[in-house]
Amino acid sequence: MPHLLPSVFGSLVGKILPHRTYWAAKLSTGAWVCELDHRDDLSHGTRRSFDWSLDLVDTGDVLKITELWLFCPPSRLSPLGSTARLPITEPGTAFQFTFSRVDAFGAWGKTIQHRIIGRVIDKARGECEYVVYDGEVGGMSTPMTNNVYDFQGWREGIPRLGPLNVEVLGLRL
């Protein structure tokens, strides 16, 4: 497990944040990148968080991922926080995304976020192994299986997500 390793852009990978989940990836170059990194967006004159699609997929670095990690905050289920690691043995099979739901109060309600990291284990059929941090439950799952062509909810109350956008995620199936 990385323990406070610096990323390419200076973030400390491996720290557990009190109220936030984040992903990190080790590249075949030995460098680390993570969502906590910031990039200057010259086209908009702003600074933004490191983005999976913009900063890994668009540059082709998504094909260099050798390890994908998920870091989760402390909770009643895991008082010290939790981490998950997925080794990536085939380029173009790693993915991550956030799934958000708005509660019954609509725009005035609380948005619940779920963070998912995964890897495709059968490219022909789209089968994948993944880990999810469930913001509603406040904990991380054990590894589970699903399908990128028809991603199902991981527990009752989570709707079917359907086909994942493999192009945006950088998957090479």
PAZAPA-4460 file (N, C-alpha, C; in steps of 0.05 Angstrom, whole numbers, plus 32768, in hexadecimal, padded with zeros to 4 digits):
% residues 173
    n_x    n_y    n_z   ca_x   ca_y   ca_z    c_x    c_y    c_z   seq   type   mol
   8011   7FE9   8000   8000   8000   8000   8012   8019   8000     1      M     A
   800B   802C   7FEF   801A   8045   7FF1   8015   8053   800B     2      P     A
   802A   805D   8017   8027   806B   8030   8033   8087   802D     3      H     A
   8022   8099   8027   802A   80B5   8023   8041   80B8   800E     4      L     A
   803B   80AE   7FF7   804E   80B0   7FE0   8046   80C9   7FD0     5      L     A
   8059   80D8   7FC7   8052   80F0   7FB6   8049   80E7   7F9A     6      P     A
   8035   80F5   7F91   802C   80F1   7F75   803C   8102   7F63     7      S     A
   8038   80FF   7F49   8046   810F   7F35   8042   812C   7F3A     8      V     A
   802B   8134   7F43   8025   8151   7F47   8026   815A   7F64     9      F     A
   8031   8149   7F76   8037   8151   7F91   8023   8149   7FA7    10      G     A
   800C   813D   7FA0   7FFA   8134   7FB5   8006   811C   7FC4    11      S     A
   7FFE   8119   7FDD   8007   8102   7FEC   7FF3   80EB   7FE9    12      L     A
   7FFA   80D7   7FDA   7FE9   80C0   7FD5   7FEB   80AE   7FEE    13      V     A
   7FD4   80A5   7FF8   7FD3   8093   800E   7FC8   809F   8027    14      G     A
   7FC5   80B9   8028   7FB9   80C5   8040   7F9B   80C1   8040    15      K     A
   7F91   80BC   8057   7F74   80B9   805B   7F69   80D4   8062    16      I     A
   7F56   80DE   8052   7F4A   80F8   8057   7F30   80F4   8067    17      L     A
   7F2A   8107   8078   7F13   8103   808A   7EF8   8101   807D    18      P     A
   7EF4   810E   8066   7ED9   810E   805A   7ED9   8109   803C    19      H     A
   7EED   80FB   8032   7EEF   80F9   8015   7EFB   80DE   800D    20      R     A
   7EF0   80D3   7FF7   7EFC   80BC   7FEA   7F0C   80C7   7FD2    21      T     A
   7F21   80B9   7FCA   7F2F   80C0   7FB2   7F3D   80A7   7FA7    22      Y     A
   7F43   80A9   7F8D   7F51   8093   7F7F   7F6E   809C   7F7A    23      W     A
   7F7F   8088   7F77   7F9B   808D   7F70   7FA4   8076   7F5E    24      A     A
   7FB7   807C   7F4C   7FC0   8067   7F3A   7FDF   8068   7F38    25      A     A
   7FEA   8050   7F39   8007   804E   7F34   800B   8047   7F16    26      K     A
   801D   8056   7F09   8022   8052   7EED   803A   8040   7EE8    27      L     A
   803C   8035   7ED0   8053   8024   7ECA   806D   8032   7ECC    28      S     A
   806D   804C   7ECC   8086   805C   7ECF   808F   805D   7EEC    29      T     A
   807D   8053   7EFF   8083   8055   7F1B   8077   806E   7F28    30      G     A
   806D   8080   7F18   8061   8099   7F22   8044   8093   7F2C    31      A     A
   803B   80A4   7F3F   8020   80A3   7F49   8011   80BB   7F40    32      W     A
   7FF7   80B8   7F3A   7FE5   80CE   7F34   7FCC   80C9   7F46    33      V     A
   7FBF   80DF   7F4D   7FA7   80DB   7F5D   7F94   80F3   7F59    34      C     A
   7F7C   80EE   7F61   7F67   8102   7F5E   7F6C   811A   7F6F    35      E     A
   7F7D   8119   7F83   7F83   8130   7F94   7F95   8144   7F86    36      L     A
   7FA2   813B   7F71   7FB4   814D   7F62   7FA4   8163   7F55    37      D     A
   7FB1   8179   7F50   7FA4   818F   7F42   7FB3   8196   7F28    38      H     A
   7FA4   819E   7F15   7FAF   81A6   7EFB   7FA5   81C2   7EF4    39      R     A
   7FB6   81D1   7EE6   7FAE   81EB   7EDC   7F9F   81E6   7EC2    40      D     A
   7F87   81F1   7EC0   7F77   81EF   7EA7   7F7A   820A   7E99    41      D     A
   7F8D   820B   7E87   7F93   8225   7E79   7F7C   822E   7E68    42      L     A
   7F6D   821C   7E5D   7F56   8225   7E4C   7F41   8233   7E5B    43      S     A
   7F3E   822E   7E75   7F2A   823B   7E86   7F36   824D   7E9B    44      H     A
   7F51   824E   7E9D   7F5E   825F   7EB0   7F58   8257   7ECD    45      G     A
   7F55   823C   7ED2   7F4E   8232   7EEC   7F61   821C   7EF4    46      T     A
   7F5E   8213   7F0C   7F6C   81FC   7F17   7F57   81E7   7F1D    47      R     A
   7F5C   81CE   7F15   7F48   81B9   7F1A   7F56   81A0   7F24    48      R     A
   7F45   818E   7F2F   7F50   8175   7F39   7F58   8163   7F21    49      S     A
   7F6B   8152   7F26   7F74   813F   7F12   7F5C   812E   7F0A    50      F     A
   7F57   812B   7EF0   7F3F   811D   7EE6   7F46   8104   7ED7    51      D     A
   7F38   80EE   7EDC   7F3D   80D5   7ED0   7F3C   80D7   7EB1    52      W     A
   7F27   80E2   7EA7   7F23   80E4   7E8A   7F36   80F8   7E7D    53      S     A
   7F37   8110   7E88   7F47   8126   7E7C   7F65   8121   7E7F    54      L     A
   7F6E   8115   7E96   7F8A   8114   7E9C   7F96   80F8   7E99    55      D     A
   7F86   80E3   7E98   7F91   80C8   7E94   7F89   80BD   7E79    56      L     A
   7F6F   80BF   7E73   7F65   80B4   7E5A   7F70   80C4   7E42    57      V     A
   7F6C   80DE   7E43   7F74   80EF   7E2C   7F92   80EF   7E26    58      D     A
   7FA2   80EA   7E3B   7FBF   80EA   7E37   7FC9   80CE   7E30    59      T     A
   7FB8   80B9   7E33   7FC0   809D   7E2F   7FCD   8091   7E48    60      G     A
   7FD0   80A1   7E5D   7FDC   8096   7E76   7FCB   8081   7E83    61      D     A
   7FB1   8080   7E7C   7FA0   806B   7E87   7FAA   804F   7E80    62      V     A
   7FB9   804E   7E6A   7FC4   8034   7E61   7FDD   802C   7E71    63      L     A
   7FE7   803F   7E81   7FFF   803A   7E91   7FF9   8032   7EAE    64      K     A
   7FDF   8030   7EB5   7FD8   802A   7ED1   7FDF   800D   7ED8    65      I     A
   7FEE   8009   7EEE   7FF5   7FEF   7EF7   7FE8   7FE8   7F12    66      T     A
   7FDF   7FFD   7F20   7FD0   7FF9   7F39   7FBB   800F   7F3C    67      E     A
   7FA4   8008   7F45   7F8F   801B   7F49   7F86   8019   7F66    68      L     A
   7F85   8030   7F74   7F7F   8030   7F91   7F67   8042   7F97    69      W     A
   7F59   803B   7FAC   7F43   804B   7FB7   7F48   8050   7FD4    70      L     A
   7F48   8069   7FDC   7F4C   8071   7FF8   7F32   807D   8003    71      F     A
   7F29   8073   801A   7F0F   807B   8025   7F12   8085   8041    72      C     A
   7F00   8098   8048   7F02   80A4   8063   7EF9   8092   807A    73      P     A
   7F01   809A   8092   7EF7   808B   80A9   7ED9   808C   80AA    74      P     A
   7ECD   8077   80B5   7EB0   8076   80B8   7EAA   8063   80D0    75      S     A
   7E91   8060   80D6   7E8A   804E   80EC   7E91   8031   80E5    76      R     A
   7E90   802B   80CB   7E97   8010   80C1   7EB5   800B   80C1    77      L     A
   7EC4   8021   80BD   7EE1   801F   80BB   7EED   8038   80C8    78      S     A
   7EF1   8037   80E2   7EF9   804F   80F1   7F14   805B   80E8    79      P     A
   7F25   804B   80DC   7F3F   8055   80D3   7F40   805C   80B5    80      L     A
   7F29   8059   80A8   7F28   805C   808B   7F2E   8041   807D    81      G     A
   7F2D   8041   8063   7F32   8028   8055   7F3F   802D   803A    82      S     A
   7F4D   8019   8030   7F59   801B   8016   7F54   8001   8006    83      T     A
   7F55   8004   7FEC   7F53   7FEC   7FDB   7F67   7FEF   7FC5    84      A     A
   7F72   7FD9   7FBC   7F86   7FD9   7FA6   7F7F   7FC4   7F92    85      R     A
   7F7E   7FCC   7F78   7F7A   7FBA   7F62   7F92   7FBA   7F50    86      L     A
   7FA1   7FA4   7F4F   7FB7   7FA2   7F3C   7FAB   7FA2   7F1F    87      P     A
   7FB8   7FB0   7F0D   7FAF   7FB2   7EF2   7FC4   7FA4   7EE1    88      I     A
   7FBE   7F8D   7ED6   7FD2   7F7D   7EC7   7FD0   7F81   7EA9    89      T     A
   7FB9   7F8B   7EA0   7FB6   7F90   7E83   7FAF   7FAD   7E7E    90      E     A
   7FBE   7FBB   7E6E   7FB8   7FD7   7E68   7F9C   7FDB   7E5D    91      P     A
   7F90   7FF1   7E65   7F76   7FF8   7E5B   7F5F   7FE9   7E68    92      G     A
   7F63   7FDE   7E80   7F4E   7FD0   7E8E   7F46   7FDD   7EA8    93      T     A
   7F54   7FF2   7EB1   7F4E   8000   7ECA   7F39   8015   7EC5    94      A     A
   7F27   8019   7ED9   7F14   802F   7ED8   7F0D   8039   7EF4    95      F     A
   7F02   8051   7EF4   7EF7   805D   7F0D   7EE2   8070   7F05    96      Q     A
   7ECE   8073   7F16   7EB9   8087   7F12   7EAB   808C   7F2D    97      F     A
   7E9D   80A2   7F2D   7E8D   80A9   7F44   7E70   80A8   7F3C    98      T     A
   7E5F   809D   7F4D   7E42   809B   7F48   7E35   80AB   7F5E    99      F     A
   7E24   80BF   7F56   7E17   80D0   7F6A   7DF9   80CD   7F67   100      S     A
   7DEB   80CF   7F7D   7DCE   80CE   7F7E   7DC5   80E6   7F8E   101      R     A
   7DAF   80F1   7F86   7DA2   8106   7F95   7D8B   80FA   7FA4   102      V     A
   7D88   8101   7FBD   7D72   80F5   7FCD   7D57   8100   7FC5   103      D     A
   7D42   80F8   7FD3   7D27   8100   7FCC   7D21   811D   7FCD   104      A     A
   7D33   812D   7FDA   7D2E   8149   7FDB   7D38   8159   7FC3   105      F     A
   7D43   814A   7FAF   7D4C   8157   7F97   7D63   816A   7F9B   106      G     A
   7D61   8181   7F90   7D76   8195   7F90   7D7D   819E   7FAD   107      A     A
   7D6B   819B   7FBF   7D70   81A4   7FDB   7D7B   818D   7FEC   108      W     A
   7D7B   8175   7FE1   7D84   815E   7FF0   7DA1   8159   7FEF   109      G     A
   7DAA   8145   7FFC   7DC6   813E   7FFD   7DCD   812B   7FE6   110      K     A
   7DE3   8131   7FD9   7DED   811F   7FC4   7DFF   810A   7FD1   111      T     A
   7DF9   80F1   7FCA   7E08   80DB   7FD5   7E1B   80D1   7FC0   112      I     A
   7E34   80CF   7FC6   7E48   80C6   7FB2   7E53   80AB   7FB8   113      Q     A
   7E57   809C   7FA3   7E63   8082   7FA5   7E7B   8082   7F92   114      H     A
   7E91   8079   7F9B   7EAA   8078   7F8A   7EB0   805B   7F83   115      R     A
   7EB6   8057   7F6A   7EBB   803B   7F60   7ED5   803A   7F52   116      I     A
   7EE6   8027   7F59   7EFE   8020   7F49   7EFB   8003   7F3F   117      I     A
   7F05   7FFE   7F28   7F02   7FE3   7F1E   7F16   7FDC   7F08   118      G     A
   7F14   7FC2   7F00   7F25   7FB8   7EEA   7F14   7FA3   7EDB   119      R     A
   7F17   7FA4   7EC1   7F09   7F91   7EB0   7F19   7F77   7EB2   120      V     A
   7F0C   7F60   7EB7   7F19   7F47   7EB9   7F13   7F34   7EA1   121      I     A
   7EFE   7F3B   7E92   7EF7   7F2C   7E7A   7EEF   7F40   7E65   122      D     A
   7F01   7F48   7E53   7EFC   7F5D   7E40   7EE5   7F56   7E2C   123      K     A
   7EE4   7F3D   7E24   7ED0   7F35   7E10   7EB4   7F37   7E1C   124      A     A
   7EB0   7F2F   7E35   7E96   7F30   7E41   7E90   7F49   7E52   125      R     A
   7EA5   7F59   7E57   7EA2   7F71   7E67   7EA1   7F6D   7E85   126      G     A
   7EA8   7F55   7E8E   7EA8   7F51   7EAB   7EBE   7F60   7EB8   127      E     A
   7EB7   7F6A   7ED0   7ECB   7F7B   7EDF   7EC9   7F74   7EFC   128      C     A
   7EE0   7F7A   7F09   7EE2   7F79   7F26   7EE3   7F96   7F30   129      E     A
   7ED5   7F9C   7F46   7ED5   7FB8   7F4F   7ED2   7FB9   7F6D   130      Y     A
   7ED8   7FD0   7F78   7ED5   7FD7   7F94   7EC6   7FF1   7F94   131      V     A
   7EB3   7FF4   7FA6   7EA3   800D   7FA8   7EA4   8018   7FC5   132      V     A
   7EA8   8032   7FC6   7EA3   8040   7FE0   7E86   804A   7FDE   133      Y     A
   7E75   8040   7FEF   7E59   8047   7FEF   7E55   805D   8003   134      D     A
   7E50   8075   7FF9   7E4D   808D   800A   7E34   808B   801B   135      G     A
   7E20   807D   8013   7E08   807B   8023   7E0C   8068   803B   136      E     A
   7E1B   8053   8037   7E21   8040   804C   7E39   804A   805D   137      V     A
   7E4B   8059   804F   7E62   8063   805D   7E78   804F   8060   138      G     A
   7E7C   803E   804C   7E91   802A   804D   7E98   801F   8031   139      G     A
   7EAE   8010   8030   7EB7   8005   8017   7EAF   7FE7   8016   140      M     A
   7EA9   7FDE   7FFE   7EA2   7FC2   7FF9   7EBB   7FB1   7FF7   141      S     A
   7EB7   7F97   7FF7   7ECB   7F85   7FEF   7ECA   7F84   7FD1   142      T     A
   7EDE   7F78   7FC4   7EDD   7F76   7FA6   7EC4   7F67   7F9D   143      P     A
   7EB7   7F71   7F89   7E9F   7F66   7F7D   7EA2   7F64   7F5F   144      M     A
   7E91   7F56   7F52   7E91   7F54   7F34   7E78   7F61   7F29   145      T     A
   7E7B   7F6A   7F10   7E66   7F78   7F02   7E6C   7F76   7EE4   146      N     A
   7E60   7F87   7ED4   7E64   7F87   7EB7   7E64   7FA4   7EAD   147      N     A
   7E79   7FAC   7E9F   7E7A   7FC7   7E95   7E66   7FCD   7E7F   148      V     A
   7E5B   7FB8   7E73   7E46   7FBB   7E5E   7E2A   7FBE   7E6A   149      Y     A
   7E27   7FB8   7E83   7E0D   7FBA   7E91   7E12   7FBA   7EAF   150      D     A
   7E1D   7FD0   7EB9   7E25   7FD2   7ED5   7E0D   7FD3   7EE7   151      F     A
   7E0B   7FC0   7EF9   7DF4   7FBD   7F0C   7DFB   7FCB   7F26   152      Q     A
   7DE6   7FD2   7F35   7DE9   7FDD   7F50   7DF6   7FC7   7F62   153      G     A
   7E05   7FD0   7F75   7E14   7FBD   7F86   7E05   7FB5   7F9F   154      W     A
   7DEF   7FC2   7FA5   7DDE   7FBA   7FBB   7DC1   7FC4   7FB5   155      R     A
   7DAE   7FBA   7FC4   7D93   7FC3   7FC0   7D91   7FE1   7FC5   156      E     A
   7D82   7FEF   7FB4   7D80   800B   7FB7   7D92   801B   7FA4   157      G     A
   7DA6   800E   7F99   7DB7   801A   7F85   7DAE   8011   7F69   158      I     A
   7DA6   8023   7F58   7D9B   801B   7F3E   7DB1   8010   7F2B   159      P     A
   7DA8   8002   7F17   7DB9   7FF9   7F01   7DC4   8012   7EF3   160      R     A
   7DDF   8012   7EEF   7DEB   8029   7EE1   7DEB   8025   7EC3   161      L     A
   7DE9   800C   7EBA   7DE9   8006   7E9E   7E06   8005   7E93   162      G     A
   7E08   8009   7E78   7E23   8008   7E6C   7E34   8020   7E74   163      P     A
   7E4D   801A   7E7C   7E60   802F   7E82   7E6B   803A   7E68   164      L     A
   7E73   8053   7E68   7E7E   8060   7E51   7E9C   8058   7E4F   165      N     A
   7EA2   8042   7E41   7EBD   8037   7E40   7ED0   804B   7E34   166      V     A
   7EC7   805C   7E21   7ED9   806F   7E15   7EE2   8084   7E29   167      E     A
   7ECF   808F   7E38   7ED6   80A4   7E4C   7EE7   8098   7E62   168      V     A
   7EE2   807F   7E6A   7EF2   8072   7E7F   7F0D   8069   7E75   169      L     A
   7F11   8068   7E5B   7F2B   8060   7E50   7F2F   8042   7E4E   170      G     A
   7F19   8033   7E4E   7F1B   8016   7E4C   7F21   800D   7E2F   171      L     A
   7F32   7FF9   7E2C   7F39   7FEE   7E12   7F2F   7FD1   7E13   172      R     A
   7F17   7FCD   7E09   7F0B   7FB2   7E0A   7F0B   7FA4   7DEF   173      L     A
***
